[in-house]
Amino acid sequence: MDMYFDSIGRENTAKTVEIALRTARERGIRHIVVASNTGNTAKLLMNDKGIGITMVSHAYGFASDGENELAEETRTELEAAGIRVLTATHVLSGAERGIRRIFGGISPVEVIAQSLRMLGQGTKVCVEISVMALDSGCIPFGEPVVAVAGSSSGADTALIVTPAHAAKIFDVRINEVICKPSLYQK
């Protein structure tokens, strides 16, 4: 692992993106998948050529019914720069969250999500967006990707992940932790 950050959040975004790009180039990884609900983190990857960039945004209705947090102008700007923008149901919550809210209890998918959070929120999101990108055909099957995500806003976690389709979620491999916040509390 390259580094642990002392804190979570957006102050780590530029360093996380820098490390993620460097790692992808050094390892010959052809795709980066980045979580970005406003597009700000994805914009840091706009001028990189030779690596396919897929941005995964929050689904419509995440913050408020029928709306998306990503401004249409930003989506257009990112797509014009060659970044694929994916907006879809979150694979590790989606319908299960809606069922739990009405009927209570937990679902197996929520157990997976909570288990990944034991390594940090960014780790859970890196796995989730990689699977979403694969299921949507944005990245090729069987290839590792560098996944970039955050714990709140911005980015603070980067992993090398070989995603699997959601129907085979336990075939996902977290190959390497590139950087993440330390969860150790002194």
N, C-alpha and C positions, 0 to 999 in steps of 0.2 A: 504494500500500500504506500502511496506517495505521502499522504498526510492526513492528520486529523485536525479539524478546526476546533478552536476553543469554544465556539458558540454556534448556534444555528442561525440560519437566515440569510437575508439578502446581502449582507456585507461580505459574504463569501462567493458571490456570484461570479465576478470577473475571474477570480483565481480558479474556481471550479471549471469554468468554461475553458480557460487557458490549459489547465491540466488535462481536461477531457480531449481537447484538440491534439495536444502533444502526444497523448497516449494513443489515440486513433492513428495518427501518422506513423509513430514508431512501430506499432504492431501491425500496420497494414489493414486496419479495420476500415471498411468502406462506408459505414453508416453510423450516424449519431441520431439518437432519438432523445428529444428534449421536452420536458414538461414546461408549459408556459401558458398561463391563462390570459395574460394581457399582451403577450408577444415580446415583452422587453428582454427576457433571457434569450429567446430565439434570435432577436436582432443582433446579439453579440456574435452569432454564427453566420450572419448574412454574407460576408465577403469571403468565406472560406470556399475554395474551389477544390474539386476532386473528392470530396466526401459528401455523400448524400445526407441531407438534413431533413428529418421529419419532426415537426412540432406537434405535440398532442396538447390540445386545450381542454378546459373543463367542458363537460357536456352542456347542451342547452338545458336550462332549468336548474343548474347547480346552485347559483346564487339567488335567482328569482325565476319564477315560472315563465317559460316561453322566451327567456332572454339568454344571451351569451355574453360573457365578460370581454371577449375579444372583439374589438372594434372592427367593423367591416373594412375600413381604410387600412388598418394594420394587416389584416388578412391579405388584402390585395397587394400591399407592399411586400410582405414576406413571400407570397407566391410568385410575384414578379422577379424576386431575387433567387428563385429556384428552390425555395423551402416548401416542402409538402406540409400542409396544415390539415391535421386530422382532428375532427370533433366528433366524438362518439360516446356511447354509454361506457362508463367506467367498468372495466372487467372485474374488479375486486369489490364492487359495491352494487351498482345498478339496481336491478329489481329486488335483490335480496334486502337491501336497506328499506325499500318501500314495504315489503312484507313484514319485516321486523317492527317497523313503526306502527303497524296496525295490529299485528298478532302477538308481538313480543317474541322472545326467544332469540336464537342465533342461527345462522346458516353456516354450512361448511366454508363457503367463500369468505365470509366475514372472519372465520377462524384463521384462514390463510392470511388475510390482510393483517389481522392483529398480530399474528406470529411474525410476519415480516417487520412490523413496527418495533419488535424487540431489538432490531438492529438500527432503528430510526425510521422516521416517516419518509425520508427521502429514499431509503432502500425499498420500501413498499411501493412508492410511486415509480421508481426505476423499473421494477419488475412489471408493474401494471401497464405502463406506457409501452414497454417493449412488446408485451403480448398484444396489446391493442393495435400497435403498428403492424405486427405480423398478421394478425387476423384481418386487417384491412388491406393487405397487399402492398403496404408502403415500403416494406423491407423484405429481402429474400429469406426464404426458409433455410434453416441450417447454418446461418452465418452469425458469428458473434457481432454485437453492436456495442457501442459506448452509449449508455443511458445516463441522462443528466436530469436531476430533479432537486426539489428542495423540501424543507421541513415546514415552511410556512410560506414566505414569499421569497422570490429569487431562487438561486440554486446553491446547494451546499453538499450535494452527494453526486458522485459519478461512479458507475460500475461497468465492468465488462460483463454483459449478459448474453447468453444464447437463449433467445426466447423460444417458447413452444406455443402452439395454438391453445386458446382457452380450453378447448375440449381435452387437452392433454397437459393441464397446468402443472402437474408434478414433474414434467419433463423439462421445465425451465431450469437453466443452470446459471447461478451467479458465479462466474468464473474468477472474478477478481474485484476487490474493492479498491478503487483508485483514490477516492477521498470521501470523507464524510465527517460530520461533527462527532466529537467525542461525547459519549453519553455519561462518562464518568463525572460524578459530582464530588468535589473535594470537601 
